C-alpha cells in the first residue's frame, strides 16, 4: 500500500522530524469565489515583500490580492502540510526568514517555547470582535501574554461518499469498519486529526481525546491497527481531494468540510459530519515571526485578515473553506454570500456552527498531553507500515 503524493509537496513526517519533536512534547484549487475587491492604481515604488509560512492557499491571490494592492505589498508564501513539517522548516531557517507564521492553533505553544514567534499586543488586533468561545483561545496565551491571533477554524469527523454511506451511518465512527468499505477507507496522512477522532470513537472525550493515560493509549493503538484491513491509502493534501472526488476512497476519518466543501462544488457526491461520539476542531492563527523587520506591516495584515472584508475571503478561500470566529466576519459573509454563510451554518439568527462547541460535541485539537508528540508520530509510521 503506498502513500499518494503530489509532486512538490513535502512529506511532513520526514523533514527534521526527530530533531524538532524530541523534548518539545492543493488542493483542487476551485474557481475563486466572489469576494470584495478594491482596485488601487499601481505605484511607482517596488512592492515590499512579506514572507509567510502557511498551509497551501493562504498566500494565493483570492486571499491576499486586496491587501497587496492597498499596501503595495507582495506576499511570498512557503507552504507546508502538517504542524510537524512547519516546525521543521522554521527550525532550518535563520530568525527573520518568515514575517508571518500561519500555524495550527495547537502548535503555537511549541513555536513559543522554541523562540520562533514574537509576543503580541492584544490591543493592536480585533480581539473584541471575537465570539466569547475564542476570545482567549487555549495555547495562544502564556499568562497574560499573547503570541497568536486566531483567524479561522473548522470541524473534523467523518467525510464520506453519499452514494455508498448514508448520513445516519456516517454519524458513527464504527462505519469505518463496515465490510462494504474494505479497501475504501482513506487517511489524510497526519496523526493528530486521525488519532484524535479515533480516540473519540474509543470514548475518550473527558477532558479531551488528546489527554489519555497509558491504558487508553494502548487501546487507541489497538483500535487504529484493527482498521488497517479497511485502508486503501494514506494521502497528502492534493491526494485527499482527488481520492474522494474520483471515488477511489469512500470514507475518511479525521477530515471535514475543509475537504468536502471544495469537492462538493466540483460535483462529487460527498459530505462531512461530526459523528455522535464527537468531533475535533482545527484552528489556524497568525503569529509574527521572530526577528521580522516588518512587524508593523505584519500587524496591519493580521488586522485586515481578521476584519470583515478579510474574513469574507478567509471563509471562502478557494483552497479550502473555513468558519469565522469573528462577529463582523459572520455579518460580512451573510451580506456578501448568504448561501455560503448558510451552508457553513454561520447563521446570524437561530442554530449555528458554534452550537456544536457549546454543546460539548467539539474538542479543540491539541498535541498529546500524556505522551510525546514523537510517540504519536512514531506509532502513525508503524501503523502505515503494518
N, C-alpha and C positions, 0 to 999 in steps of 0.2 A: 504494500500500500504506500503510495508516495504522496508527498505534500505537493499541492498545486502551487505554482509560483508565477508571478508576473515579472517579466524582465525589468530590472532596475529597482525593484522593491527589496529593501534589506530584510534579512531574517533576524528578527529581534532576539532570538534565543542564542545567537552566536556571538555578536559583536561585543567583546569585552565583558561578557555577562558575569563571569565569576569575579573579576576584579571589582566590579561595581556592587554586586549583590552581597558579597561576603561582608558580614558585620553591619549592614545597614538595615537589617531586619526587622483611479482608483476606481477606483470605482468606475462604475458606469457613469461617467460624468454626464448626467442627464442634461437636457436642454435647460439652460438657465431660466429660472422663474422670474417673473416680472417683479422688479423691485425699484424703489425710487432712485432717481439718478440726477445728479446736478452736473451740468456741463460747465466747465471752467476753461476760459481761454488758456492756451499753452503759455508757459512762462519762459523767459529767456534763460534763466539760470538752470543749471543741471539739477535734476531731482536728487534730493537727499535719500540715501539708501537706509532702510531699516531691515536688519537681518532677523528672521523669525525661524524658530524650530517648532514644528507643529505636525499634527495629523494632516493627511492629504486633504486639500480643499481650502484650507484657511488662508492661503496666500493667492488664491485664484481671483480673476477679475470680478466675478459675481460677488465676492466678499469685500474686496479692497479698492475697487476702481474709484468709487466716490471719494473715499478718504484720500487716495493718492492724488486725484485731481484737485481737491480742495486745498491740499497742503504741499503740493509739488514734491511728493514723496514716491519712492519706489520700494515696495515690499519684496524682499528676496527671501523665499521660503526654502528651508531644508526639511524634507518630510521624513517621518518615521512611522513605524507601526508597532504600537505597544510601549508601555512605560519603561520596560527593561531596556529596550533599544534606545529610547530617548535619553535615559541616564548614561548609557554607554557612549553615545555620540557627544554629549556635553562633556563627559569626563576626558574625552580625547581632544578637546578644543580649549585654547587658552581663554582666560577671562576676557570679556568684552566681545567675544565672537558673536554671540546672539543677544540682540537688544530685546527681543520679545520671546518669551518662553510660553508656549501653549502646552499645558500638561493636563493629564487626568488628575482629578482632584486628590486622589489617594497618594499621588507621588509628590505632592508639594512638601510634605514633611521631610522626605528623603532629599529633595532638592535643597531645602533649607539647611539640613544637617550637613550636607556636603559643601555648603557655601557657594551654591550656584546661582542664587537669586538674591535680590535686594529687598530690604524692608520697605513697606509701602505705607503711605499716609491715608487712612480711610477717608478723611475729609476731602481728598482730591478725586474721589470716584463717586459713582451713583449708588452708594450703599443704602441711602434712604428710600430708594425706589424698589429695593428687593422685597419679595414676599417674605414674611416673617421666618418661614422654614429655612430660608437661605441667607439670612442676614449675618449669621455667624457660622459659616459652614465649617464642619469639622476638618481639621488639618490645615486650613488656610491661615489660622491664627496660632501664635505661640504667646500665651498670656494675652496681653493687650496689643501685641504687635501683629500687623497684617503682612502676609507675604504673597498672597494671590487673590485675584478678583474673579469670581465665578462669571462665566459668560453664557453657558448653555448646558443642557442636560437631556437625558433620555432614559428609557426603561429597557431592561433586558429580561427575557424569559424564554419562550419558545417561538421560533419562526417556522412556518410550515406551508406546504403546498395544499391549497384549499380543495383541490380535486381528489386528493388522497386522504386527507385528515380533516375531520370536522372541527369546528370551533370548540365544541364540547370536549372532544378527545384531546385537543391541544391544551386544554385547561388543567391537565395533569401531566407532570413531567414523566410519569411512567409510560406514556405513549411511546417514548423513545425506544422502549424495549419490545414493542409490538412486532410480531413476526412479519407484518406487511412492510416494515421499514428495514428489514435486514439488508445491509449494504447501502442503505439510502439515508443514513444519519450522517451529517457533516459537522465539523467543528471549525469555527474561526480559531486559528492557531495561536491562542493566548490563554494561559492557565487561569488567570483571575476570573474572567467572566464565566468560563465553563465550570470550574470547580466551585465558584460561588453559587451558581444555580443548582448544581448537583448536591451541594451541601444543604440547600433549602429543601430539596427533594428528600434528603435524609432526616428532615425535621429540625435542622439547626438554625432556628430563627430567633433565639433568645440568648444573648443580646443581638448577635449578628452571625451570619453564616461564615464569617471570616475569623471568628473568635471561638475556636473549638479545641477541646482537650485531646490528649493522646488517643483515647479510645474512639472519639468521634473522628479524628483524622484517619485512623486506621480503617474505620467503617467507610469513610468517604473514598479512600483509595480502592477499597473492595467494590464499592458501588460503581466507581468510574471504570475499573478494569472489566467489570461484568458487561459494560456497554460495548466493549471492543468488537464483538462479532457483528454489531449493527453498523459499524462505522465504514463509510465509503471514502473518506478523505479528510485531510486537515488542510485548510485553505488560508491563503493570505488575503489581504484586503480585496483585491480585484477578483480573486477566485471565489470568494464568498458570494459576491454578487452574481457572477456568471453561473455558478453551480446551481443556485436556486432558480435563476431565470431560465436556464436550459432544461430544468427538470432532472438533472443528474443527481441532485440531492433533494429529498422530500421534507426533511426536518433538520433543524439546527437548535442546539441548546446554547444559551448564553448570548444571543444576539436579539435584535428587536427592530423597531421601526426605522432605525438609522440605516438598516439594510433594506427591509421590505418597503419602506416608504418610497425609495427610489425605484426598486424593481417593479412595484405595482404600477407606477407611472409609465413604465415601459410595456405594460400589458400582461405581465406574468401573473398567474393565479396564486399569489402568496399573501400571507398576512402574519401578524405577530400578536401574541397575547402574553399577559402576566398570569401564569398558572395559579391554581388555588393555593399552592404551597408558598407563593410569594415570588417577588422578582428583585432585581438589582438595579440601582440607578448608576449610570455612568455620568460623570461630571467633568466638564472641561473649563479651564480657568487660565487667566493670563497672569504672568509674573514678569518682572523686569530682570533681565539677565545681569548677573554680577559683572560689574566693570563696564556696563554700557555707557558710552559717551553721549548718548542721545536720549537721556531719560525724560526730559520734558516732552519730546515728541512721542515717546512710547506712552506716557501718561495720557497724552491727547488722543492717541489711537485707542487706548483702552476705554477712555470716556466715550469716544464715538461708538465703538462696537457694543457698548452696554447701554447706549441711548436707544430711543425708539427706532430711528432710521437704521442704526446698526443691527438691532435685534430683528428687524424685518429681513435683513439679509442673512443673518445667522440662522434663524429658524428655517429659512428656505434654501440654505446652502445647497448648491447643485450636487456636491459630492455626497452629502448625507444630511438629512434634516435633523432638527432638534427642537426642544421646547425651551421657552424663555423663563428665567427666574425673575424677570423684571416686569413690574406692573405696566410701565409705559410700553414695553415690548408687546404685551398682550393687546393693549389698546391700538398700537400702531399696526399690528398684524391684522386685527379684526377690521381695520379701515382699509388696508392695502389688499388683503386677500382673505375675505371672510370664510371662503370654502376651506382654505388650508388651516385657518385658526380652528374651525370646527373639526376638521379631520384629526388634528393633533389634540383636540379637547382643551384648547386654551379659550374656554368659554367665559365671557365676562359675567354671565348670569347662569345659575344652575350648576350641575355637577361638572367637574373639570379634572384635568390630569393630576393636579396636586392632591386631590382627594385620596388617591391611592397611597400616597405617602402619609397623609394624615390618619388614614385608617390602619396603618401598620403593615400594609401589604408590600411596601418597598423598603429595601435596605440599601444604604449607601455602600458602593463598592469600596473596599479597603484592602490594604496589604495584610497578610496574615498576622494575627496577634500572638498566638502561642507557638507558632512555627516560624521559621525564617522564610523570607521571600525566595531564597535559593532552594529551600527544601521543597516548596511547591513547584518551582520551576523544574527541579530535578525529577520529581515524580511525573510531571507532564511529559518530559522527554522519555521516561520509562514507559509511560502509557502509549505514546506514539510508536515506540519500538517493540512493544509486547507482541 
